[in-house]
Amino acid sequence: MAEPPVHLVGLSHKTAPVGVRECVAVSGERRSLLLAELRDEADEAVLVSTCNRSELYLARPRRDPVAIYADRLGRFQAHLYRKRGAAALAHLFRVAAGLDSQVVGEAQILGQVREALMAARRARATGPLLEQAFQRALWVGKRARSETAIGIGAVSVAYAAVDLARSVFGDLAGRTALVLGAGEMAELVLTHLRELGVSRIHVLNRTRARAERLAARFGGEACGMEDLPRALAQADIVIASAAAPHPVVRAERVRRVLARRRRPLFLIDIGLPRNVEPGVGRLAGAYLYDLDALETVVARNLESRRAELPRVERIVGEGVADYLEWYAGHRAKDRIRRVQEAIEGLYREELDRLFRGPLAGLGPGERAAVARRLRRALAKAEHTLILLAKDERTAEGLERYLPAR
């Protein structure tokens, strides 16, 4: 069975540190512009960009996919992986099923895969090959969570961050937490903090109104950027997930806060780009963990789900098989269409040649009769060619004589 012309180039938490991943993170308007540019590079394109991965999926790229990635997202070849055909599909389906996540089984990735597809649609960058691939990826992800226990107790990066805080303090009851950001990740963090008994919560966001709405839901206190020094001074735990292009928490500010307190400050940075300046981790009394530091938490979660992995892998395999079956039919339809277009072109060219040359003197009725006879003769050839187009054993030879896609 022929391999579909689907290519993947990307990097993830498995191949690149957070400092590299934040350089290639793309969202919002920038992703829309990039997808529009990629229409010149390939027939179809979808970009999956999360805090843990940046993966470019291309259908029928017009040049080396690694070169496209490097030119559009950055030259990080040492961290890239490349797959094509069934291997690219299997990778995408494993991602959607949560098998390739830092926290195996986490549910958030399914929504991120869906959003990647929606963004490509809005940019008019997708088409039948990637539409089918991503629709099946969503189907595989849903099956994995409904038919196996891979999602039972599955945690997001937000939960892993809170779980890490609990492992340090033992008990979060009576602790004060500062959450930076007011987006989906911050909401998940707040949910888990409340479940684990954090007594006091501050929600800080650049747009204070958003912080107020989120804080009100969790019985917390909203803060603006001007309140950061006070909130840091009061916090035991800082979990940062703000959508900021540069660090929000600077080392010098934390140094001044620590100089006026006797207890340590525990910071977990799950933002991308990073919200906390890396130098904070070198300050006495400050303990900084970023996305990469969650690997220990992830390892514990993986062990509890290991028994489910073979079942999910079978679902992934079924998804790949379904796609390849669809692609075989799609290829046949495409070849049939091209056979019909070739026959139609030959019909019109031959009529034009006849009526300009040896049959130029015929009247309208006689011309119509010639056209009908030529159409019937070519229909017999078309029928034979369509049978050849449907058969994979003869299709490859036929391809050489058909017009280009």
C-alpha positions in Angstrom: 0.0 0.0 0.0 1.4 3.4 -1.0 2.6 5.8 1.8 0.6 9.0 2.0 2.7 12.1 1.3 2.3 13.4 4.9 5.5 14.7 6.5 6.2 15.7 10.1 9.1 17.7 11.4 9.2 18.8 15.1 10.8 18.9 18.5 9.4 18.1 21.9 10.2 17.8 25.6 11.9 14.5 24.7 14.4 16.1 22.3 14.7 19.8 23.3 15.1 21.7 26.6 12.6 24.4 27.6 15.0 27.1 26.4 14.7 25.8 22.9 11.0 25.0 23.0 10.2 28.6 24.0 12.0 29.9 21.0 9.7 28.0 18.6 6.4 28.4 20.5 3.8 30.0 18.2 0.2 31.0 18.9 -2.4 33.5 18.0 -1.8 36.0 15.1 1.8 34.8 14.6 0.5 31.2 14.0 -2.1 32.5 11.5 0.6 34.4 9.6 2.9 31.5 9.6 0.2 29.1 8.3 -0.6 31.6 5.5 3.1 31.6 4.5 3.2 27.8 4.6 0.6 27.6 1.8 3.5 28.5 -0.5 5.6 25.6 0.9 3.2 22.7 0.7 -0.3 21.7 -0.4 -1.4 21.5 3.2 0.0 22.5 6.6 -0.9 22.2 10.3 1.2 23.5 13.2 0.8 21.9 16.6 2.5 24.3 19.1 2.2 23.7 22.9 4.5 24.2 25.9 6.0 20.8 25.2 6.1 20.5 21.4 6.4 22.4 18.2 5.4 20.0 15.3 4.9 21.0 11.7 2.7 18.6 9.6 2.9 19.1 5.8 1.2 17.3 2.9 3.2 17.2 -0.4 5.9 19.8 0.7 7.6 21.5 -2.3 11.1 21.2 -0.7 12.8 19.5 2.2 10.5 19.7 5.3 13.5 20.2 7.7 14.5 23.2 5.6 11.0 24.6 5.7 10.9 24.2 9.5 14.3 25.8 9.9 13.4 28.8 7.7 10.0 29.4 9.3 10.5 28.4 13.0 14.3 28.3 13.7 17.4 26.4 13.0 17.4 23.7 15.8 18.2 20.7 13.6 20.0 19.0 16.4 16.7 18.7 18.3 14.4 17.8 15.4 12.8 14.5 14.5 11.4 13.8 11.1 8.8 11.2 10.1 6.7 10.6 7.0 3.8 8.5 5.8 2.4 6.0 8.3 5.1 6.8 10.8 4.0 10.5 10.8 0.4 9.4 11.3 1.2 7.1 14.1 3.1 9.9 15.9 0.2 12.3 15.5 -2.2 9.7 16.8 0.0 8.9 19.8 0.2 12.6 20.6 -3.6 12.9 20.5 -3.9 9.8 22.7 -1.6 11.3 25.3 1.1 8.7 24.9 3.8 11.3 23.9 2.9 13.8 26.6 5.2 14.8 29.4 2.4 13.6 31.7 1.2 10.4 30.0 -2.6 10.4 29.5 -3.1 14.1 30.1 -6.3 15.3 28.4 -5.3 18.9 27.5 -3.4 17.8 24.4 -6.6 16.6 22.7 -7.9 20.2 22.8 -4.6 21.5 21.6 -4.6 19.1 18.6 -8.2 20.3 17.8 -7.1 23.9 18.0 -4.2 23.3 15.7 -6.6 21.9 13.1 -9.0 24.8 13.6 -6.2 27.4 13.2 -5.1 25.7 9.9 -8.7 25.8 8.7 -9.0 29.5 9.5 -5.8 30.1 7.5 -7.1 27.9 4.7 -3.9 25.9 5.0 -5.4 22.4 5.3 -6.9 20.0 2.8 -8.1 16.4 2.5 -4.9 14.6 3.6 -4.4 16.5 6.9 -8.1 17.0 7.5 -8.5 13.2 7.6 -5.3 12.8 9.6 -6.3 15.2 12.3 -9.9 14.1 12.4 -8.7 10.6 13.0 -6.3 11.8 15.6 -9.1 13.3 17.5 -11.1 10.1 17.1 -8.1 8.0 18.4 -7.7 10.4 21.4 -11.3 10.1 22.3 -11.3 6.3 22.0 -8.2 6.1 24.1 -9.9 7.9 27.0 -13.2 6.2 26.7 -12.1 2.6 26.1 -9.0 2.5 28.4 -7.9 3.8 31.8 -5.1 5.9 30.3 -7.1 9.0 31.4 -8.2 7.8 34.8 -6.4 10.0 37.3 -4.5 11.4 34.3 -2.9 14.8 35.1 -2.1 17.9 33.2 1.1 19.8 33.5 -0.9 22.0 35.9 -1.6 19.1 38.2 2.0 17.9 38.0 3.1 21.4 39.2 0.7 21.3 42.1 1.7 17.8 42.9 5.4 18.8 43.0 4.5 21.6 45.4 2.7 19.1 47.6 5.7 16.8 47.6 7.9 19.6 48.9 5.6 20.9 51.6 4.0 17.6 52.5 0.7 19.4 53.1 -0.6 22.5 51.3 -3.1 23.3 54.0 -2.4 26.7 55.5 -0.1 27.7 52.6 -0.4 30.8 50.4 -0.2 30.4 46.7 0.4 33.1 44.0 -0.7 32.1 40.5 0.5 34.2 37.6 -1.8 34.3 34.6 -5.5 34.0 34.1 -5.8 31.6 31.2 -6.8 27.9 30.9 -3.6 26.6 32.5 -4.0 29.0 35.5 -7.6 27.8 35.9 -6.4 24.2 36.1 -3.7 25.1 38.6 -6.3 26.9 40.8 -8.7 23.9 40.6 -6.0 21.6 41.9 -4.7 24.0 44.6 -8.2 24.3 46.0 -8.6 20.5 45.9 -5.4 20.1 47.9 -6.4 22.6 50.6 -4.4 25.7 49.9 -5.7 28.3 52.3 -5.0 31.6 50.5 -4.7 32.3 46.8 -3.6 35.3 44.9 -4.3 35.6 41.1 -2.1 38.1 39.3 -2.6 39.1 35.7 -1.6 42.0 33.4 -5.3 42.5 32.8 -6.7 43.0 36.3 -10.3 42.4 35.2 -9.5 38.8 34.1 -7.7 38.2 37.4 -10.7 39.4 39.3 -13.1 37.1 37.4 -10.9 34.0 37.9 -10.1 34.8 41.6 -13.7 35.2 42.4 -14.4 31.7 41.2 -11.9 30.2 43.6 -12.3 32.5 46.5 -8.9 34.2 45.9 -7.6 37.7 45.7 -7.0 39.5 42.4 -3.8 41.4 41.8 -2.4 43.6 39.1 1.2 43.8 38.0 1.8 46.7 40.5 1.0 44.2 43.3 3.7 41.7 42.4 6.2 42.7 45.1 3.5 42.4 47.9 2.1 39.1 46.5 5.6 37.6 46.2 6.4 38.6 49.8 3.2 36.8 51.1 3.5 33.6 48.9 4.8 30.3 49.9 4.3 28.9 46.4 4.4 30.7 43.1 3.0 28.9 40.0 3.6 30.9 36.8 1.6 30.3 33.6 1.2 33.8 32.2 1.2 34.4 28.4 4.0 36.9 28.5 6.7 37.4 25.9 9.4 38.0 28.6 10.0 37.1 32.3 7.5 38.5 34.7 9.4 37.6 37.9 13.0 39.0 37.8 15.8 37.8 39.9 16.5 41.2 41.4 12.9 41.6 42.6 13.0 38.1 44.2 16.3 38.9 45.9 14.8 41.9 47.5 11.8 39.9 48.7 13.9 37.2 50.2 16.0 39.7 52.0 12.9 40.6 54.1 11.7 37.1 54.9 13.0 34.1 56.7 11.1 31.3 54.9 12.0 30.0 51.4 10.1 30.8 48.3 9.1 27.9 46.0 8.5 28.7 42.3 7.2 26.5 39.5 7.4 28.0 36.0 5.1 26.3 33.5 4.9 29.3 31.2 6.4 29.3 27.7 8.2 31.6 27.2 9.4 31.3 30.7 7.8 33.6 33.3 10.5 33.5 35.9 14.1 34.6 35.1 16.4 31.6 35.3 18.7 33.5 37.7 16.0 33.2 40.4 17.0 29.6 40.9 20.5 30.6 42.0 19.3 32.8 44.8 19.6 31.5 48.4 16.2 30.7 49.7 14.5 30.4 46.3 13.7 27.0 44.7 12.8 27.3 41.0 11.4 24.4 38.9 10.6 24.7 35.2 8.8 22.4 32.8 11.8 20.1 32.5 11.9 19.7 36.2 8.4 18.0 36.2 10.0 14.8 34.7 10.2 13.2 38.2 6.4 13.8 38.7 5.8 12.5 35.3 7.7 9.3 36.0 5.5 8.5 38.9 2.4 9.0 36.8 3.7 6.9 34.0 4.2 3.9 36.2 0.6 3.8 37.3 -0.6 3.9 33.7 1.9 1.5 32.1 -0.6 -1.4 31.9 -2.8 0.7 29.7 -0.2 1.6 27.1 -0.5 -1.6 24.9 -4.3 -1.1 24.7 -3.9 2.5 23.6 -1.1 1.5 21.1 -3.6 -0.9 19.5 -6.1 1.9 19.1 -3.4 4.0 17.5 -2.6 1.1 15.1 -6.3 0.8 14.2 -6.3 4.5 13.5 -3.3 4.3 11.1 -4.9 1.3 9.3 -8.2 3.2 8.9 -6.4 6.2 7.4 -4.3 4.1 5.0 -7.5 2.4 3.8 -9.1 5.8 3.3 -6.0 7.0 1.5 -6.1 4.1 -0.9 -9.7 5.1 -1.9 -8.7 8.7 -2.0 -5.8 8.0 -4.4 -8.1 5.9 -6.6 -10.6 8.7 -6.8 -7.8 11.2 -7.6 -6.5 8.9 -10.4 -10.0 8.4 -11.8 -10.5 12.2 -11.8 -7.2 12.7 -13.6 -8.1 9.9 -16.1 -11.4 11.6 -16.8 -9.7 15.0 -17.2 -7.1 13.5 -19.6 -9.8 11.8 -21.7 -11.8 15.1 -21.8 -8.7 17.0 -22.8 -7.9 14.5 -25.6 -11.6 14.7 -26.8 -11.6 18.4 -27.1 -8.1 18.6 -28.7 -9.0 15.9 -31.3 -12.3 17.6 -32.2 -10.6 20.9 -32.6 -7.9 19.3 -34.8 -10.5 17.6 -37.0 -12.8 20.6 -37.4 -9.9 22.9 -38.2 -8.4 20.4 -40.7 -9.8 17.5 -42.7 -13.4 18.0 -41.5 -13.5 21.8 -41.6 -16.3 21.8 -44.2 -18.9 19.8 -42.2 -22.1 21.5 -41.1 -23.5 21.6 -37.6 -25.4 18.4 -37.8 -22.5 16.4 -39.2 -20.1 17.9 -36.6 -22.5 16.8 -33.8 -22.5 13.3 -35.2 -18.7 13.1 -35.3 -18.5 14.4 -31.8 -20.9 11.7 -30.6 -18.9 8.9 -32.3 -15.6 10.2 -30.9 -17.1 10.5 -27.4 -18.3 6.8 -27.6 -14.9 5.6 -28.8 -13.1 7.4 -26.0 -15.6 6.2 -23.4 -14.4 2.6 -24.0 -10.8 3.6 -23.4 -11.8 5.6 -20.4 -13.6 2.6 -18.8 -10.5 0.5 -19.2 -8.3 3.2 -17.8 -10.6 3.6 -14.8 -10.3 -0.1 -14.0 -6.5 0.2 -14.1 -6.7 3.3 -11.8 -8.7 1.4 -9.2 -6.2 -1.5 -9.0 -3.1 -0.6 -6.9 -1.1 -3.2 -8.9 -1.5 -1.3 -12.1 -2.0 2.2 -10.8 1.8 3.0 -10.4 2.4 2.3 -14.1 -0.7 4.4 -15.1 0.6 7.4 -13.0 3.4 8.0 -15.4 0.9 8.9 -18.2 -1.5 11.0 -16.2 -1.4 14.8 -15.9 0.3 16.1 -12.7 -1.8 16.8 -9.7 
